[in-house]
């Protein structure tokens, strides 16, 4: 009997596998019930069990998982219906739409079953700069009620820094079709509008940003002369001005950055020649940098997100391959004699040039696809040390973007901004991770 175990390790029954294969043809719950002579409610129960065993949240993700495991034969694949299992059945799509989704699903399956051979970064747009019409490119993802397109960023760019401060989202620097930039544009989620602010004095790309004491810190970067720099510039939104603090101990770009306990933690990156395993810690009280416990291996283009007493460092790129690493760093253990590092459950897909955002006790990982083809994003449950996948507005390649979580009156929203998808992007995709429901008083 074929092995049909999901991401959680639970095995699918013959009936569940039968239903999963029908889902992959685009059949609705009603059609599945009719074909198998069972009720629609029974179909829904089976689908909930299938989703739980596979560690997915939608029919689209379940279909993608089945294709990757080889449970669905190519000739069967059309698309999965986009409704959730708990929704009422919908009419079968018109022929032209089914043909469109058939071709999309077939391309996804081919990419999963026959991924492109690994190549050096220089063959996919360069390690530290992007070139138009290079790389593997990508395509729009499946429609989702949780991804919404918002007002586009005025300047299309990749390799930028994004930070949220006082409810405003700041997009800083990056790589554009015209070269490196220091432009600063700020997004107001409430009004869904963008405004221009004072540009960063030193234009750079391959940067990250973090907030300390009401200011935005942007360390290092890769400048217009194709050199990594050590300058640390700080933006004050109240005065709309830039200043400098103590420089990095060495030139750095393509690092991961997080703020925790009123300090900055900078992980890995590159000096423009090689990838590094260093950890740098900035203390604003002394305006000084110090070295922390090194990474398990050198890498750049990883992502860091603080969650509680820990910082999670995920993914990365070592110049040849993307990494699926997920490591936990406890800042409080530095200088205690105990290692602050521990290994956690890796991602299901290697990712470089990704972003990580903490929201509601989870770490949301978006993008990547440096040398591999991505079919979705991933969410890490800190409490259970487990991952599940969720859909993406872009397939294939979506790397060196910026992202941040924003609290709204309706819940928590992640804004994923810009990046590279065979071109510099100006997109502003919003993902609703948490809904706040108001009940009338009784």
Secondary structure by P-SEA (a helix, b strand, c coil): cccccccccccccaaaaaaaaaaaacccaaaaaaaacccaaaaaaaaaaaaaaaccccaaaaaaaaaaacccccccccccccccccccccccccaaaaaaaaaaaaaaaaaaaccccccccccccccccccccccccccccccccccccccccccccccbbbbbcccbbbbcccccccccccbbbbbcccccccccccccccccccbbbbbcccbbbbccccccccccccbbbbbbcccccccccccccccccbbbbbbcccbbbbcbbbcccccccbbbbbbccccccccccccccccccbbbbbcccbbbbcbbbcccbbbbbbbbbbccccccccccccccccccbbbccbbbbbcccbbbbbbbcccccccccccccccccbbbbbbbcccccccccccbbbbccccbbbbbcbbbccccccbbbbbbcbbbbbbccc
